[in-house]
């Protein structure tokens, strides 16, 4: 897959099928759209191209928005590449860009610069200044400039229509089962293993402290989770804590640390990925270190029980 960071890098080709959107999370609904583009491009011997935006538009157009990402740019590129798209254009989303109207965007960016014979969008797609453009806008412009427009229906998982907002709300609320169900995969994040305060080691539960590779990545709600810990090509069972460690600190910073089961290696500086499988409990404050250790033992047993049922 070729990746472009500027419109000027993209060679104009009228024989192009494309889609566009933020695609945060690359959930099954997004994947259905992308797979449609790839399938039709292959069938008609056309170029497939995906347009996305970075940073997330809501961080620019809303002064009050503190939105966290379901997918970092690195994760988004990786998933889209695996879906078979030929080309990906990443447009820098700025205040200035946000003021471009929907019709101007289609004419300047797509018709005149990229070239297009068909645009594929989701059933509720909106774009352009104030999200003023929609399917009808594209169909009217398609008649004028000679391209087709196709829409893809929503995808439902267990009776719930999938959306990035629903996944985000599930993670914030600690409902990791729902989030994973809507994603149709485990919610994951990546980062570098860094040195912590060594408290877990002193308690008998050494942990790998993870510094996220993108501070804008959304973490699930504070609590204890059963996780898969991926180091290189190896996968391990683990119990993760996301929290402020209230037993020891009145107002600590949020840390992400994983106690890796049956593991004894020094991995500082290594890049790792964590698949969040199931929430065991919320974060709690204990009256003593001894009470915490007792609970950590229970958490580890529960985590092992959950993870041993997985089919790898």
N, C-alpha and C positions, 0 to 999 in steps of 0.2 A: 504493500500500500504506500502510495506517495502522499506525503503530508505537506501542505502549503500553509504558510502563515501570512501570506499577502495575496491579494486578488491578482496582482500583476504577475505572479508566478504561475498562474493557471492558464494554460493554453486554451484558447477558445475552440470549442468543438460542438457543433450543433447536435451531433449524435450522442447526447448525454442524458441519462436518467439521473435525477438527483432528489434528495430530500434535505430538509433543513430543520434545525431545532436545537434546543439546549441539551436534550438527551441525558439529563441527570439521572444516574442510576442504571441506565441501559436496561430497563426492566422489560418483561415480555412484550409489552405494548410497543416499545421502541424497537425491539428486535424484530417484531412482525413487519414493521414498516421497512426496516433496513433489509431484511431478507427479501421483501417484495422488490425493492430496488435492484438488489444483486441478481435475483432470479430473472427479472424482465430484461436487465442489461445483458445477461448471458444469452438469453433466448434471442434477442434482437441484435447481438453483436455490437452493443453500445458501451459507452464509457459510464461507469457508475461513480457518483460523487456525492459526498455527504458534507453539508455545511453546518458547522456548529460555532459556538461563541465562548469566548473566555475573556474575563471571568464571567460568572453566572450573571445574566442580565439584571436580576433582582437586586444584586449588590450595588448596581450603578443607578438604576432608575428610582430606587426607594432609599431615602436617607435613613429611614428607621429600620431597614432590613438587616438582620444579622444572620442571614441564611447560611447554613453549613451545607457542604456538598455531600451527596450520596456517592458521587464518583469524582475523583480528582482527574485532572487532565491526563495524567499518565494512565490511570485505570481506564478512562474512556477510550483512549487511543488503542490500548491493548485489546479491549473487548471488540471494538469496531473492526480492528484488523482481523481478528479471528472470525468475524462474520463475512469476510470476503469482499469488502468494499475496495474498489480500485484506488480511489482518491479521497482525501479528506482536506477540506479547507477550514482552518481555524481563524475566525475573524475576531480581532481584538474589540471587545465591547466597551466603548467609551461613552461619556456623556454626549459627545458630538455625534457618534454613531446612533445613539438612542433617539436622536431627533429626526432621523431619516424616515419618511413616510413609507408605507407598505408598497405603493405603486412605484415610487422612485427606487426603492430597494430592488424590486423585481426587474425593472428596466435597466438600471445601472449595473447591478451586480450579476444578475442571472442572464438576462436576454443579451445585453451588449458585451459583457465581459467573459462569461463562462460558456454560454451557448446551451440550449436545452431543447429536448423534444418531449420530455415528460417530467412532471414533478409529482412525487408521491408524498402525501402528508397523512397525519392522523385525523381522526374524525372531528376533533375539536381544536385544530391548529389555528393559532393566531400569531401575527407577526407585525413588525413595523412599529412606528411611533404610537405609543398608547395601545399597542396590540390591536391596531385598527384594521389590519389585513386578515382575511380569512379565506375559506374555500371559495366563496363566491367571488372575492377579489381576484383570485388566481384564475378561476374559470373565465371571467370576463377578459382578463389580460391574455389568457391563452388563445381566445378567439382572435384577439388583435395581433398577437405576435407568433401564432402558429405552434403552440405547444399544448400537450394534453395534461390533464390533471386527474390523478387517481387518489382516492381516499381509502384508508385502512380502518376497519372497525376496531373498537376498543377490545381489549383482552380482559377476561375475568378469571380470577383464581379463587376457587372455592366460593363462587357466587359474588365475589367482590371485584368491581371494576378496578383495574390496576392503574395507579397514578403515582408520580414522584411524591406528591403531597401526602398521600395516604401512607406511603412507605416511611417518609420522614416523620410523620406524626406517630407512627407505631414505634419507631426507634426512640424518639424523645420520651414516649410514654413507657418504655421498657418492655413493649410487647414484641420481643425478638421473633417469636414464632410467627406472628402475623407478618412482620417485615420480610422474613425469609420466605414465607408462603407467597407473598406478592412479588418478590424478586425471582422466585423459583430457583433460588440458590442461597447459600449462606452469605449474610452481609459481612464484608471483610474490610480490613484496613491494613496498611503497611507502614513500616518505619524502621528506624535504626535502634538497636539495643544499646542503651546507655547505662552508665553507673547511677544507681540510686543511693539511698542512705543506708543500704545494707540491712535494713530492719527485718525484712523477710527472712534473710539468712539467720539472723539472731533468734528469730522465732521458730526456726526449724523448717521454714518454707521458703527457700531461696526463689527469687523471681527475676524474670527478665523485664526490665523497665524499657518501655518502647516510646521513643520520640517520633511522633507522626511525621511522615515525609511531606505532608501538607497540613498546615495548622488550620485550614478551612474545612478539613474533613470532619463530617459529623460522626461523633461517637454515640453509642447507645446510652441510655439512661444509667446513672450511677448504680453500681451493684456488682454482683458476682455472677460470672458466666462460665459455662462449659464451652471450651473452644478447641479448634484445631490450630496448632502452631506449625507454620510451614517455614522451614529453614533450608534453602536451596531446593534440592529434590526430595527432601525428607519431610515427613509429616508426623507430628507428635500430638498426644493428648495433653490438654492443659486446663487449668482453672484460672480465669482472669478476674482481676479486680479493677474496676474503673471507679475512682473515688478520691475523697479528700483525706482519708485515714483519720476519721474523727476520734478514734480511741486515743490517738497520740497528739493530734493537732486541733486547736479550736477552729482555725480557718486555714486549712491547708490548700495547696494548689491541687488541681485534679491530676492524678497520675494514672497511667495505664500500665499494669504489670501482670505478667503471666507466670504462674507456677507450673513449670513443665513437668509432667509426670514421667517418672522413670528416666530421668535425664541428668547428666552430670558433665557438662562441657562449658568452657568459657567462650562466650559468643559476643562479647562487647564489640561494637562496631559493625556487626553483621546486619544485613537487610533482611527483614522477616515479614511474613504476612500472617494475619490472624483471621480465621473464619469463626464468626460468632454463632455458635450452635444453639444454645439455650440459656435462658436466665435462671439462675438458681435461687437468688434472693436479692433484695435491695440492700443498699449500704446501711450498716448499723453501727452505733457507738456502744462499745462494751466497757464495763466498769473496771476491767483489769486485763492485762496481757494474757493471763491464764484463761480467762473466758474467751478471749479472741482465738487463742490457740485451739481450744476445744471446738469452737465453731469452724475454724479453718480445716480441722481434721474431718468434720462432718461434710463441709463443702467439697473437699477433695474426694471423699467417698462417693458423694452424690454426682460429682463431675465424672468420675470414672464409670459409674453406673450408666449415665446418659451416653457417654462417648463409646462405651463398649458395644452399644447396640447399633452403632452406625455401620453401614456397609461401605467399605473403602474400595 
